[in-house]
Amino acid sequence: MKIGFYAGSFDPFTNGHLHVIKVSAQIFDKVIIGIGVNTAKKRKFDKNIMKEAIEKVLKSEKLTNIQVITYSNLTVDCAIENNANFLIRGIRNGMDYDYEENIALINEEISNIDTIYVRAGRLGALSSSMVIELLQNGKDVSNLLPKEILEII
């Protein structure tokens, strides 16, 4: 069984993340979305509430081979604990690639788990940080987030 592990803070989960999940669901037998802790960022939304909202998104999208978990250890360790064969990373641009490739090299060295990149496509400019900034400035973000995520925001 091919299992992909897609880690992130998903704070909030955007349509860009959903795009990566939809592509990954076609490639892997099972995809695990891991909501992790990013020590460089303070969470805006409770990770357990976000987990429930993401599960609602997956249900409405009829994505049945996806599981959502939360974790606080290293991504590669959590991936190994969940029998993942690959790490999944969304790529928006060249800067993302350079950043992610450095992490992928270290992850592969310490775990022997390879990283698969999924292009963000037309959603390449979208980031959770951008959504937060737009929200804080009173802008409509309904086209950037799944409706189930909008409901908790």
C-alpha positions in Angstrom: 0.0 0.0 0.0 1.3 3.4 -1.0 0.8 5.9 1.9 1.6 9.6 1.5 2.0 11.9 4.5 1.1 15.6 4.0 2.2 17.7 6.9 1.6 21.3 7.7 0.1 23.7 10.2 -3.0 24.2 8.0 -3.7 27.3 9.9 -6.1 27.7 8.1 -6.6 24.9 5.6 -6.9 26.6 2.1 -8.2 25.6 -1.3 -4.5 25.3 -2.2 -4.1 22.6 0.4 -7.3 21.0 -0.9 -5.8 21.0 -4.4 -2.7 19.1 -3.2 -4.9 16.6 -1.3 -7.1 16.0 -4.4 -4.0 15.2 -6.6 -2.4 13.1 -3.8 -5.6 11.1 -3.3 -5.3 10.0 -7.0 -1.6 9.0 -6.6 -1.6 7.2 -3.2 -3.8 4.4 -1.8 -4.0 6.4 1.5 -3.0 10.0 2.4 -2.5 11.2 5.9 -2.9 14.9 6.6 -0.7 15.6 9.6 -1.5 18.9 11.4 1.8 19.6 13.1 3.3 22.2 15.4 5.3 24.9 13.8 7.4 26.4 16.6 8.1 29.5 14.5 4.4 30.4 14.4 1.7 30.9 16.9 -1.5 29.1 15.8 -4.5 31.3 14.9 -7.0 28.4 15.0 -7.2 25.5 17.4 -5.7 22.4 15.6 -8.4 20.1 16.9 -11.2 22.4 15.5 -9.2 22.6 12.2 -8.9 18.8 12.1 -12.7 18.4 12.4 -13.3 21.1 9.8 -10.8 19.4 7.4 -12.6 16.1 7.9 -15.9 17.8 6.9 -14.2 19.2 3.7 -13.0 15.7 2.8 -16.4 14.2 3.4 -18.1 16.9 1.2 -15.4 16.3 -1.5 -16.0 12.5 -1.2 -12.3 11.9 -0.5 -12.4 8.6 1.3 -8.8 7.6 1.3 -7.6 10.5 3.5 -7.1 10.5 7.2 -6.5 13.6 9.4 -4.3 13.4 12.5 -2.5 15.9 14.8 1.1 15.4 16.0 3.8 17.2 17.9 7.0 15.2 17.1 9.1 15.4 14.0 7.3 15.0 10.7 9.4 12.1 9.6 8.9 10.3 12.9 5.2 10.7 12.6 5.3 9.5 9.0 7.2 6.4 10.0 4.8 5.7 12.9 1.9 5.8 10.4 3.7 3.6 7.8 4.0 6.3 5.2 6.2 5.6 2.2 6.4 9.2 1.0 6.2 12.8 2.3 4.0 15.1 0.3 4.7 18.8 -0.1 2.9 21.4 -2.0 5.0 23.7 -4.2 3.9 27.2 -5.1 7.1 28.6 -6.7 10.8 28.3 -7.0 11.4 29.7 -3.5 9.2 26.9 -2.1 11.1 24.3 -4.0 14.5 25.6 -2.7 13.2 25.6 0.9 11.4 22.3 0.7 14.3 20.5 -1.1 16.7 21.3 1.7 14.2 19.8 4.2 13.6 16.8 1.9 17.3 16.0 1.8 17.6 16.0 5.6 14.4 14.0 6.0 15.6 11.4 3.5 18.9 11.2 5.2 17.4 10.5 8.6 14.4 8.4 7.6 14.9 7.0 4.0 11.5 8.5 3.2 11.4 10.4 -0.1 9.4 13.6 -0.7 6.9 14.0 -3.6 6.1 17.6 -4.7 2.7 18.5 -5.9 2.4 21.8 -7.8 -0.2 24.3 -6.5 -1.1 25.2 -10.1 -3.4 28.2 -10.4 -3.4 28.5 -6.6 0.3 29.1 -6.5 0.0 32.6 -4.9 -2.1 31.3 -2.0 -0.8 30.8 1.5 -2.3 30.5 4.9 -0.4 33.6 6.0 -1.9 35.6 3.2 -5.4 34.4 4.1 -4.9 35.5 7.7 -3.7 38.9 6.6 -6.6 39.4 4.3 -9.0 38.3 7.1 -7.4 40.7 9.5 -8.0 43.5 7.0 -11.7 42.7 6.5 -11.3 41.2 3.0 -13.5 38.5 1.6 -11.6 35.2 1.5 -14.6 32.9 0.5 -12.9 32.0 -2.8 -9.7 31.0 -1.0 -11.1 28.6 1.6 -13.4 25.6 1.6 -16.9 26.5 3.0 -16.3 24.2 6.0 -13.3 26.1 7.0 -15.0 29.5 6.5 -17.7 28.3 9.0 -15.1 28.0 11.8 -13.5 31.3 11.0 
